[in-house]
Amino acid sequence: MLRPEDRHDRSTRDTLNALKETGMVRVERRLKSGHQLWVLTEQGHKEAKGLLPRNVRISALCKQKYDTRGRAMTSTPPPSR
């Protein structure tokens, strides 16, 4: 879901937070603009594939990475040029 023109879209934020609580999405990282980049979790990806028609393409799953202590790691943004 990409809605850069919405500065105060409470409905989208509430929906994403509700999906986060159920384990369907997670925050991948915060962008330079201050916005958060949300991605589907493995559970959310599986659910979306089951709900969407077969002719709708869904992006590849970005699995969460963990450090040696089992803590979730966040992606780092690519270096700016």
mmCIF file as gemmi writes it, N, C-alpha and C atoms, coordinates in Angstrom:
data_model
loop_
_atom_site.group_PDB
_atom_site.id
_atom_site.type_symbol
_atom_site.label_atom_id
_atom_site.label_alt_id
_atom_site.label_comp_id
_atom_site.label_asym_id
_atom_site.label_entity_id
_atom_site.label_seq_id
_atom_site.pdbx_PDB_ins_code
_atom_site.Cartn_x
_atom_site.Cartn_y
_atom_site.Cartn_z
_atom_site.occupancy
_atom_site.B_iso_or_equiv
_atom_site.pdbx_formal_charge
_atom_site.auth_seq_id
_atom_site.auth_asym_id
_atom_site.pdbx_PDB_model_num
ATOM 1 N N . MET Axp A 1 ? 0.847 -1.162 0 1 0 ? 1 A 1
ATOM 2 C CA . MET Axp A 1 ? 0 0 0 1 0 ? 1 A 1
ATOM 3 C C . MET Axp A 1 ? 0.896 1.23 0 1 0 ? 1 A 1
ATOM 4 N N . LEU Axp A 2 ? 0.782 2.019 -1 1 0 ? 2 A 1
ATOM 5 C CA . LEU Axp A 2 ? 1.615 3.214 -1.097 1 0 ? 2 A 1
ATOM 6 C C . LEU Axp A 2 ? 0.708 4.417 -1.245 1 0 ? 2 A 1
ATOM 7 N N . ARG Axp A 3 ? 0.743 5.313 -0.264 1 0 ? 3 A 1
ATOM 8 C CA . ARG Axp A 3 ? -0.116 6.485 -0.283 1 0 ? 3 A 1
ATOM 9 C C . ARG Axp A 3 ? 0.675 7.703 0.156 1 0 ? 3 A 1
ATOM 10 N N . PRO Axp A 4 ? 1.701 8.095 -0.61 1 0 ? 4 A 1
ATOM 11 C CA . PRO Axp A 4 ? 2.55 9.208 -0.193 1 0 ? 4 A 1
ATOM 12 C C . PRO Axp A 4 ? 1.837 10.55 -0.118 1 0 ? 4 A 1
ATOM 13 N N . GLU Axp A 5 ? 0.722 10.7 -0.832 1 0 ? 5 A 1
ATOM 14 C CA . GLU Axp A 5 ? 0.019 11.978 -0.815 1 0 ? 5 A 1
ATOM 15 C C . GLU Axp A 5 ? -0.78 12.188 0.477 1 0 ? 5 A 1
ATOM 16 N N . ASP Axp A 6 ? -1.033 11.118 1.223 1 0 ? 6 A 1
ATOM 17 C CA . ASP Axp A 6 ? -1.802 11.228 2.462 1 0 ? 6 A 1
ATOM 18 C C . ASP Axp A 6 ? -0.883 11.537 3.637 1 0 ? 6 A 1
ATOM 19 N N . ARG Axp A 7 ? -1.058 12.696 4.232 1 0 ? 7 A 1
ATOM 20 C CA . ARG Axp A 7 ? -0.229 13.082 5.367 1 0 ? 7 A 1
ATOM 21 C C . ARG Axp A 7 ? -0.813 12.6 6.684 1 0 ? 7 A 1
ATOM 22 N N . HIS Axp A 8 ? -2.127 12.531 6.778 1 0 ? 8 A 1
ATOM 23 C CA . HIS Axp A 8 ? -2.78 12.174 8.032 1 0 ? 8 A 1
ATOM 24 C C . HIS Axp A 8 ? -3.872 11.142 7.781 1 0 ? 8 A 1
ATOM 25 N N . ASP Axp A 9 ? -3.506 10.019 7.236 1 0 ? 9 A 1
ATOM 26 C CA . ASP Axp A 9 ? -4.486 8.995 6.904 1 0 ? 9 A 1
ATOM 27 C C . ASP Axp A 9 ? -4.619 8.025 8.081 1 0 ? 9 A 1
ATOM 28 N N . ARG Axp A 10 ? -5.459 8.389 9.029 1 0 ? 10 A 1
ATOM 29 C CA . ARG Axp A 10 ? -5.648 7.586 10.234 1 0 ? 10 A 1
ATOM 30 C C . ARG Axp A 10 ? -6.198 6.193 9.909 1 0 ? 10 A 1
ATOM 31 N N . SER Axp A 11 ? -7.059 6.098 8.899 1 0 ? 11 A 1
ATOM 32 C CA . SER Axp A 11 ? -7.656 4.82 8.535 1 0 ? 11 A 1
ATOM 33 C C . SER Axp A 11 ? -6.588 3.817 8.089 1 0 ? 11 A 1
ATOM 34 N N . THR Axp A 12 ? -5.679 4.253 7.236 1 0 ? 12 A 1
ATOM 35 C CA . THR Axp A 12 ? -4.603 3.377 6.767 1 0 ? 12 A 1
ATOM 36 C C . THR Axp A 12 ? -3.7 2.98 7.922 1 0 ? 12 A 1
ATOM 37 N N . ARG Axp A 13 ? -3.333 3.947 8.762 1 0 ? 13 A 1
ATOM 38 C CA . ARG Axp A 13 ? -2.467 3.67 9.913 1 0 ? 13 A 1
ATOM 39 C C . ARG Axp A 13 ? -3.132 2.683 10.88 1 0 ? 13 A 1
ATOM 40 N N . ASP Axp A 14 ? -4.42 2.887 11.169 1 0 ? 14 A 1
ATOM 41 C CA . ASP Axp A 14 ? -5.136 1.988 12.07 1 0 ? 14 A 1
ATOM 42 C C . ASP Axp A 14 ? -5.226 0.576 11.5 1 0 ? 14 A 1
ATOM 43 N N . THR Axp A 15 ? -5.472 0.497 10.183 1 0 ? 15 A 1
ATOM 44 C CA . THR Axp A 15 ? -5.556 -0.814 9.533 1 0 ? 15 A 1
ATOM 45 C C . THR Axp A 15 ? -4.217 -1.539 9.586 1 0 ? 15 A 1
ATOM 46 N N . LEU Axp A 16 ? -3.137 -0.837 9.264 1 0 ? 16 A 1
ATOM 47 C CA . LEU Axp A 16 ? -1.811 -1.466 9.304 1 0 ? 16 A 1
ATOM 48 C C . LEU Axp A 16 ? -1.447 -1.896 10.724 1 0 ? 16 A 1
ATOM 49 N N . ASN Axp A 17 ? -1.769 -1.084 11.716 1 0 ? 17 A 1
ATOM 50 C CA . ASN Axp A 17 ? -1.479 -1.463 13.103 1 0 ? 17 A 1
ATOM 51 C C . ASN Axp A 17 ? -2.301 -2.665 13.547 1 0 ? 17 A 1
ATOM 52 N N . ALA Axp A 18 ? -3.549 -2.761 13.094 1 0 ? 18 A 1
ATOM 53 C CA . ALA Axp A 18 ? -4.375 -3.932 13.403 1 0 ? 18 A 1
ATOM 54 C C . ALA Axp A 18 ? -3.799 -5.184 12.751 1 0 ? 18 A 1
ATOM 55 N N . LEU Axp A 19 ? -3.351 -5.048 11.495 1 0 ? 19 A 1
ATOM 56 C CA . LEU Axp A 19 ? -2.728 -6.185 10.805 1 0 ? 19 A 1
ATOM 57 C C . LEU Axp A 19 ? -1.411 -6.574 11.476 1 0 ? 19 A 1
ATOM 58 N N . LYS Axp A 20 ? -0.683 -5.598 12.007 1 0 ? 20 A 1
ATOM 59 C CA . LYS Axp A 20 ? 0.566 -5.874 12.713 1 0 ? 20 A 1
ATOM 60 C C . LYS Axp A 20 ? 0.287 -6.694 13.973 1 0 ? 20 A 1
ATOM 61 N N . GLU Axp A 21 ? -0.767 -6.342 14.698 1 0 ? 21 A 1
ATOM 62 C CA . GLU Axp A 21 ? -1.13 -7.069 15.917 1 0 ? 21 A 1
ATOM 63 C C . GLU Axp A 21 ? -1.491 -8.525 15.63 1 0 ? 21 A 1
ATOM 64 N N . THR Axp A 22 ? -2.035 -8.8 14.453 1 0 ? 22 A 1
ATOM 65 C CA . THR Axp A 22 ? -2.399 -10.174 14.095 1 0 ? 22 A 1
ATOM 66 C C . THR Axp A 22 ? -1.251 -10.916 13.421 1 0 ? 22 A 1
ATOM 67 N N . GLY Axp A 23 ? -0.117 -10.224 13.215 1 0 ? 23 A 1
ATOM 68 C CA . GLY Axp A 23 ? 1.046 -10.882 12.626 1 0 ? 23 A 1
ATOM 69 C C . GLY Axp A 23 ? 1.045 -10.934 11.117 1 0 ? 23 A 1
ATOM 70 N N . MET Axp A 24 ? 0.203 -10.136 10.468 1 0 ? 24 A 1
ATOM 71 C CA . MET Axp A 24 ? 0.122 -10.161 9.007 1 0 ? 24 A 1
ATOM 72 C C . MET Axp A 24 ? 1.129 -9.242 8.33 1 0 ? 24 A 1
ATOM 73 N N . VAL Axp A 25 ? 1.507 -8.144 8.992 1 0 ? 25 A 1
ATOM 74 C CA . VAL Axp A 25 ? 2.47 -7.195 8.433 1 0 ? 25 A 1
ATOM 75 C C . VAL Axp A 25 ? 3.47 -6.802 9.51 1 0 ? 25 A 1
ATOM 76 N N . ARG Axp A 26 ? 4.569 -6.211 9.064 1 0 ? 26 A 1
ATOM 77 C CA . ARG Axp A 26 ? 5.574 -5.678 9.987 1 0 ? 26 A 1
ATOM 78 C C . ARG Axp A 26 ? 6.222 -4.472 9.331 1 0 ? 26 A 1
ATOM 79 N N . VAL Axp A 27 ? 6.843 -3.645 10.155 1 0 ? 27 A 1
ATOM 80 C CA . VAL Axp A 27 ? 7.566 -2.489 9.641 1 0 ? 27 A 1
ATOM 81 C C . VAL Axp A 27 ? 8.956 -2.961 9.232 1 0 ? 27 A 1
ATOM 82 N N . GLU Axp A 28 ? 9.306 -2.741 7.984 1 0 ? 28 A 1
ATOM 83 C CA . GLU Axp A 28 ? 10.623 -3.133 7.478 1 0 ? 28 A 1
ATOM 84 C C . GLU Axp A 28 ? 11.671 -2.1 7.867 1 0 ? 28 A 1
ATOM 85 N N . ARG Axp A 29 ? 11.357 -0.817 7.651 1 0 ? 29 A 1
ATOM 86 C CA . ARG Axp A 29 ? 12.275 0.26 8.023 1 0 ? 29 A 1
ATOM 87 C C . ARG Axp A 29 ? 11.576 1.6 7.896 1 0 ? 29 A 1
ATOM 88 N N . ARG Axp A 30 ? 12.217 2.617 8.388 1 0 ? 30 A 1
ATOM 89 C CA . ARG Axp A 30 ? 11.707 3.985 8.264 1 0 ? 30 A 1
ATOM 90 C C . ARG Axp A 30 ? 12.485 4.66 7.139 1 0 ? 30 A 1
ATOM 91 N N . LEU Axp A 31 ? 11.763 5.31 6.245 1 0 ? 31 A 1
ATOM 92 C CA . LEU Axp A 31 ? 12.37 5.98 5.113 1 0 ? 31 A 1
ATOM 93 C C . LEU Axp A 31 ? 12.886 7.363 5.505 1 0 ? 31 A 1
ATOM 94 N N . LYS Axp A 32 ? 13.712 7.952 4.668 1 0 ? 32 A 1
ATOM 95 C CA . LYS Axp A 32 ? 14.246 9.292 4.937 1 0 ? 32 A 1
ATOM 96 C C . LYS Axp A 32 ? 13.127 10.316 5.104 1 0 ? 32 A 1
ATOM 97 N N . SER Axp A 33 ? 12.006 10.081 4.435 1 0 ? 33 A 1
ATOM 98 C CA . SER Axp A 33 ? 10.867 10.993 4.526 1 0 ? 33 A 1
ATOM 99 C C . SER Axp A 33 ? 10.167 10.914 5.874 1 0 ? 33 A 1
ATOM 100 N N . GLY Axp A 34 ? 10.53 9.902 6.662 1 0 ? 34 A 1
ATOM 101 C CA . GLY Axp A 34 ? 9.879 9.694 7.95 1 0 ? 34 A 1
ATOM 102 C C . GLY Axp A 34 ? 8.773 8.66 7.896 1 0 ? 34 A 1
ATOM 103 N N . HIS Axp A 35 ? 8.36 8.264 6.69 1 0 ? 35 A 1
ATOM 104 C CA . HIS Axp A 35 ? 7.329 7.246 6.539 1 0 ? 35 A 1
ATOM 105 C C . HIS Axp A 35 ? 7.909 5.87 6.877 1 0 ? 35 A 1
ATOM 106 N N . GLN Axp A 36 ? 7.034 4.963 7.258 1 0 ? 36 A 1
ATOM 107 C CA . GLN Axp A 36 ? 7.455 3.596 7.523 1 0 ? 36 A 1
ATOM 108 C C . GLN Axp A 36 ? 7.181 2.739 6.296 1 0 ? 36 A 1
ATOM 109 N N . LEU Axp A 37 ? 8.084 1.805 6.023 1 0 ? 37 A 1
ATOM 110 C CA . LEU Axp A 37 ? 7.899 0.841 4.948 1 0 ? 37 A 1
ATOM 111 C C . LEU Axp A 37 ? 7.371 -0.441 5.576 1 0 ? 37 A 1
ATOM 112 N N . TRP Axp A 38 ? 6.147 -0.806 5.244 1 0 ? 38 A 1
ATOM 113 C CA . TRP Axp A 38 ? 5.498 -1.995 5.787 1 0 ? 38 A 1
ATOM 114 C C . TRP Axp A 38 ? 5.578 -3.121 4.775 1 0 ? 38 A 1
ATOM 115 N N . VAL Axp A 39 ? 5.773 -4.351 5.239 1 0 ? 39 A 1
ATOM 116 C CA . VAL Axp A 39 ? 5.801 -5.524 4.364 1 0 ? 39 A 1
ATOM 117 C C . VAL Axp A 39 ? 4.941 -6.622 4.972 1 0 ? 39 A 1
ATOM 118 N N . LEU Axp A 40 ? 4.497 -7.526 4.118 1 0 ? 40 A 1
ATOM 119 C CA . LEU Axp A 40 ? 3.755 -8.681 4.604 1 0 ? 40 A 1
ATOM 120 C C . LEU Axp A 40 ? 4.692 -9.642 5.32 1 0 ? 40 A 1
ATOM 121 N N . THR Axp A 41 ? 4.213 -10.254 6.385 1 0 ? 41 A 1
ATOM 122 C CA . THR Axp A 41 ? 4.957 -11.335 7.032 1 0 ? 41 A 1
ATOM 123 C C . THR Axp A 41 ? 4.678 -12.617 6.249 1 0 ? 41 A 1
ATOM 124 N N . GLU Axp A 42 ? 5.308 -13.7 6.644 1 0 ? 42 A 1
ATOM 125 C CA . GLU Axp A 42 ? 5.061 -14.976 5.979 1 0 ? 42 A 1
ATOM 126 C C . GLU Axp A 42 ? 3.577 -15.349 6.102 1 0 ? 42 A 1
ATOM 127 N N . GLN Axp A 43 ? 3.007 -15.138 7.28 1 0 ? 43 A 1
ATOM 128 C CA . GLN Axp A 43 ? 1.591 -15.423 7.507 1 0 ? 43 A 1
ATOM 129 C C . GLN Axp A 43 ? 0.705 -14.527 6.635 1 0 ? 43 A 1
ATOM 130 N N . GLY Axp A 44 ? 1.024 -13.246 6.553 1 0 ? 44 A 1
ATOM 131 C CA . GLY Axp A 44 ? 0.257 -12.309 5.743 1 0 ? 44 A 1
ATOM 132 C C . GLY Axp A 44 ? 0.354 -12.621 4.26 1 0 ? 44 A 1
ATOM 133 N N . HIS Axp A 45 ? 1.533 -13.037 3.827 1 0 ? 45 A 1
ATOM 134 C CA . HIS Axp A 45 ? 1.757 -13.403 2.427 1 0 ? 45 A 1
ATOM 135 C C . HIS Axp A 45 ? 0.891 -14.602 2.057 1 0 ? 45 A 1
ATOM 136 N N . LYS Axp A 46 ? 0.873 -15.605 2.93 1 0 ? 46 A 1
ATOM 137 C CA . LYS Axp A 46 ? 0.077 -16.807 2.693 1 0 ? 46 A 1
ATOM 138 C C . LYS Axp A 46 ? -1.417 -16.464 2.655 1 0 ? 46 A 1
ATOM 139 N N . GLU Axp A 47 ? -1.852 -15.61 3.578 1 0 ? 47 A 1
ATOM 140 C CA . GLU Axp A 47 ? -3.255 -15.195 3.625 1 0 ? 47 A 1
ATOM 141 C C . GLU Axp A 47 ? -3.648 -14.42 2.362 1 0 ? 47 A 1
ATOM 142 N N . ALA Axp A 48 ? -2.795 -13.507 1.926 1 0 ? 48 A 1
ATOM 143 C CA . ALA Axp A 48 ? -3.074 -12.711 0.727 1 0 ? 48 A 1
ATOM 144 C C . ALA Axp A 48 ? -3.175 -13.603 -0.503 1 0 ? 48 A 1
ATOM 145 N N . LYS Axp A 49 ? -2.288 -14.583 -0.62 1 0 ? 49 A 1
ATOM 146 C CA . LYS Axp A 49 ? -2.331 -15.498 -1.765 1 0 ? 49 A 1
ATOM 147 C C . LYS Axp A 49 ? -3.637 -16.274 -1.8 1 0 ? 49 A 1
ATOM 148 N N . GLY Axp A 50 ? -4.165 -16.615 -0.622 1 0 ? 50 A 1
ATOM 149 C CA . GLY Axp A 50 ? -5.424 -17.354 -0.554 1 0 ? 50 A 1
ATOM 150 C C . GLY Axp A 50 ? -6.645 -16.499 -0.848 1 0 ? 50 A 1
ATOM 151 N N . LEU Axp A 51 ? -6.56 -15.21 -0.595 1 0 ? 51 A 1
ATOM 152 C CA . LEU Axp A 51 ? -7.702 -14.313 -0.79 1 0 ? 51 A 1
ATOM 153 C C . LEU Axp A 51 ? -7.777 -13.703 -2.181 1 0 ? 51 A 1
ATOM 154 N N . LEU Axp A 52 ? -6.632 -13.447 -2.782 1 0 ? 52 A 1
ATOM 155 C CA . LEU Axp A 52 ? -6.603 -12.768 -4.075 1 0 ? 52 A 1
ATOM 156 C C . LEU Axp A 52 ? -6.852 -13.75 -5.218 1 0 ? 52 A 1
ATOM 157 N N . PRO Axp A 53 ? -7.459 -13.275 -6.313 1 0 ? 53 A 1
ATOM 158 C CA . PRO Axp A 53 ? -7.636 -14.151 -7.482 1 0 ? 53 A 1
ATOM 159 C C . PRO Axp A 53 ? -6.274 -14.621 -8.007 1 0 ? 53 A 1
ATOM 160 N N . ARG Axp A 54 ? -6.264 -15.753 -8.651 1 0 ? 54 A 1
ATOM 161 C CA . ARG Axp A 54 ? -5.002 -16.334 -9.133 1 0 ? 54 A 1
ATOM 162 C C . ARG Axp A 54 ? -4.278 -15.486 -10.168 1 0 ? 54 A 1
ATOM 163 N N . ASN Axp A 55 ? -5.019 -14.638 -10.879 1 0 ? 55 A 1
ATOM 164 C CA . ASN Axp A 55 ? -4.37 -13.826 -11.913 1 0 ? 55 A 1
ATOM 165 C C . ASN Axp A 55 ? -3.709 -12.571 -11.32 1 0 ? 55 A 1
ATOM 166 N N . VAL Axp A 56 ? -3.855 -12.324 -10.029 1 0 ? 56 A 1
ATOM 167 C CA . VAL Axp A 56 ? -3.221 -11.18 -9.382 1 0 ? 56 A 1
ATOM 168 C C . VAL Axp A 56 ? -1.842 -11.601 -8.889 1 0 ? 56 A 1
ATOM 169 N N . ARG Axp A 57 ? -0.831 -10.863 -9.336 1 0 ? 57 A 1
ATOM 170 C CA . ARG Axp A 57 ? 0.542 -11.186 -8.925 1 0 ? 57 A 1
ATOM 171 C C . ARG Axp A 57 ? 0.814 -10.56 -7.569 1 0 ? 57 A 1
ATOM 172 N N . ILE Axp A 58 ? 1.502 -11.286 -6.735 1 0 ? 58 A 1
ATOM 173 C CA . ILE Axp A 58 ? 1.861 -10.801 -5.405 1 0 ? 58 A 1
ATOM 174 C C . ILE Axp A 58 ? 3.382 -10.778 -5.321 1 0 ? 58 A 1
ATOM 175 N N . SER Axp A 59 ? 3.916 -9.784 -4.654 1 0 ? 59 A 1
ATOM 176 C CA . SER Axp A 59 ? 5.371 -9.64 -4.612 1 0 ? 59 A 1
ATOM 177 C C . SER Axp A 59 ? 6.012 -10.783 -3.826 1 0 ? 59 A 1
ATOM 178 N N . ALA Axp A 60 ? 7.296 -10.948 -4.027 1 0 ? 60 A 1
ATOM 179 C CA . ALA Axp A 60 ? 8.041 -11.987 -3.331 1 0 ? 60 A 1
ATOM 180 C C . ALA Axp A 60 ? 8.086 -11.676 -1.837 1 0 ? 60 A 1
ATOM 181 N N . LEU Axp A 61 ? 8.147 -12.703 -1.042 1 0 ? 61 A 1
ATOM 182 C CA . LEU Axp A 61 ? 8.179 -12.558 0.405 1 0 ? 61 A 1
ATOM 183 C C . LEU Axp A 61 ? 9.554 -12.093 0.875 1 0 ? 61 A 1
ATOM 184 N N . CYS Axp A 62 ? 9.583 -11.06 1.7 1 0 ? 62 A 1
ATOM 185 C CA . CYS Axp A 62 ? 10.813 -10.596 2.348 1 0 ? 62 A 1
ATOM 186 C C . CYS Axp A 62 ? 10.826 -11.161 3.756 1 0 ? 62 A 1
ATOM 187 N N . LYS Axp A 63 ? 11.525 -12.261 3.952 1 0 ? 63 A 1
ATOM 188 C CA . LYS Axp A 63 ? 11.531 -12.885 5.267 1 0 ? 63 A 1
ATOM 189 C C . LYS Axp A 63 ? 12.318 -12.043 6.258 1 0 ? 63 A 1
ATOM 190 N N . GLN Axp A 64 ? 11.847 -12.051 7.504 1 0 ? 64 A 1
ATOM 191 C CA . GLN Axp A 64 ? 12.518 -11.336 8.59 1 0 ? 64 A 1
ATOM 192 C C . GLN Axp A 64 ? 13.854 -12.013 8.866 1 0 ? 64 A 1
ATOM 193 N N . LYS Axp A 65 ? 14.895 -11.219 9.079 1 0 ? 65 A 1
ATOM 194 C CA . LYS Axp A 65 ? 16.218 -11.751 9.413 1 0 ? 65 A 1
ATOM 195 C C . LYS Axp A 65 ? 16.457 -11.569 10.901 1 0 ? 65 A 1
ATOM 196 N N . TYR Axp A 66 ? 17.193 -12.503 11.495 1 0 ? 66 A 1
ATOM 197 C CA . TYR Axp A 66 ? 17.461 -12.486 12.925 1 0 ? 66 A 1
ATOM 198 C C . TYR Axp A 66 ? 18.957 -12.53 13.171 1 0 ? 66 A 1
ATOM 199 N N . ASP Axp A 67 ? 19.408 -11.888 14.257 1 0 ? 67 A 1
ATOM 200 C CA . ASP Axp A 67 ? 20.825 -11.936 14.604 1 0 ? 67 A 1
ATOM 201 C C . ASP Axp A 67 ? 21.115 -13.229 15.36 1 0 ? 67 A 1
ATOM 202 N N . THR Axp A 68 ? 22.338 -13.404 15.812 1 0 ? 68 A 1
ATOM 203 C CA . THR Axp A 68 ? 22.741 -14.653 16.467 1 0 ? 68 A 1
ATOM 204 C C . THR Axp A 68 ? 22.038 -14.869 17.81 1 0 ? 68 A 1
ATOM 205 N N . ARG Axp A 69 ? 21.475 -13.815 18.367 1 0 ? 69 A 1
ATOM 206 C CA . ARG Axp A 69 ? 20.738 -13.946 19.639 1 0 ? 69 A 1
ATOM 207 C C . ARG Axp A 69 ? 19.239 -14.123 19.429 1 0 ? 69 A 1
ATOM 208 N N . GLY Axp A 70 ? 18.812 -14.222 18.172 1 0 ? 70 A 1
ATOM 209 C CA . GLY Axp A 70 ? 17.412 -14.433 17.872 1 0 ? 70 A 1
ATOM 210 C C . GLY Axp A 70 ? 16.579 -13.162 17.844 1 0 ? 70 A 1
ATOM 211 N N . ARG Axp A 71 ? 17.241 -12.002 17.848 1 0 ? 71 A 1
ATOM 212 C CA . ARG Axp A 71 ? 16.528 -10.727 17.791 1 0 ? 71 A 1
ATOM 213 C C . ARG Axp A 71 ? 16.286 -10.349 16.336 1 0 ? 71 A 1
ATOM 214 N N . ALA Axp A 72 ? 15.085 -9.838 16.076 1 0 ? 72 A 1
ATOM 215 C CA . ALA Axp A 72 ? 14.743 -9.415 14.716 1 0 ? 72 A 1
ATOM 216 C C . ALA Axp A 72 ? 15.635 -8.258 14.306 1 0 ? 72 A 1
ATOM 217 N N . MET Axp A 73 ? 16.166 -8.345 13.092 1 0 ? 73 A 1
ATOM 218 C CA . MET Axp A 73 ? 17.003 -7.282 12.541 1 0 ? 73 A 1
ATOM 219 C C . MET Axp A 73 ? 16.166 -6.475 11.562 1 0 ? 73 A 1
ATOM 220 N N . THR Axp A 74 ? 16.366 -5.163 11.537 1 0 ? 74 A 1
ATOM 221 C CA . THR Axp A 74 ? 15.696 -4.331 10.555 1 0 ? 74 A 1
ATOM 222 C C . THR Axp A 74 ? 16.646 -4.103 9.389 1 0 ? 74 A 1
ATOM 223 N N . SER Axp A 75 ? 16.064 -3.95 8.225 1 0 ? 75 A 1
ATOM 224 C CA . SER Axp A 75 ? 16.872 -3.675 7.046 1 0 ? 75 A 1
ATOM 225 C C . SER Axp A 75 ? 17.449 -2.279 7.134 1 0 ? 75 A 1
ATOM 226 N N . THR Axp A 76 ? 18.618 -2.126 6.589 1 0 ? 76 A 1
ATOM 227 C CA . THR Axp A 76 ? 19.203 -0.78 6.534 1 0 ? 76 A 1
ATOM 228 C C . THR Axp A 76 ? 18.976 -0.243 5.134 1 0 ? 76 A 1
ATOM 229 N N . PRO Axp A 77 ? 18.651 1.033 5.039 1 0 ? 77 A 1
ATOM 230 C CA . PRO Axp A 77 ? 18.436 1.594 3.713 1 0 ? 77 A 1
ATOM 231 C C . PRO Axp A 77 ? 19.726 1.606 2.917 1 0 ? 77 A 1
ATOM 232 N N . PRO Axp A 78 ? 19.621 1.516 1.602 1 0 ? 78 A 1
ATOM 233 C CA . PRO Axp A 78 ? 20.851 1.559 0.778 1 0 ? 78 A 1
ATOM 234 C C . PRO Axp A 78 ? 21.542 2.894 0.952 1 0 ? 78 A 1
ATOM 235 N N . PRO Axp A 79 ? 22.872 2.911 0.833 1 0 ? 79 A 1
ATOM 236 C CA . PRO Axp A 79 ? 23.607 4.181 0.991 1 0 ? 79 A 1
ATOM 237 C C . PRO Axp A 79 ? 23.184 5.199 -0.058 1 0 ? 79 A 1
ATOM 238 N N . SER Axp A 80 ? 23.076 6.444 0.354 1 0 ? 80 A 1
ATOM 239 C CA . SER Axp A 80 ? 22.687 7.488 -0.592 1 0 ? 80 A 1
ATOM 240 C C . SER Axp A 80 ? 23.874 7.88 -1.448 1 0 ? 80 A 1
ATOM 241 N N . ARG Axp A 81 ? 23.583 8.305 -2.648 1 0 ? 81 A 1
ATOM 242 C CA . ARG Axp A 81 ? 24.65 8.662 -3.589 1 0 ? 81 A 1
ATOM 243 C C . ARG Axp A 81 ? 24.788 10.125 -3.699 1 0 ? 81 A 1
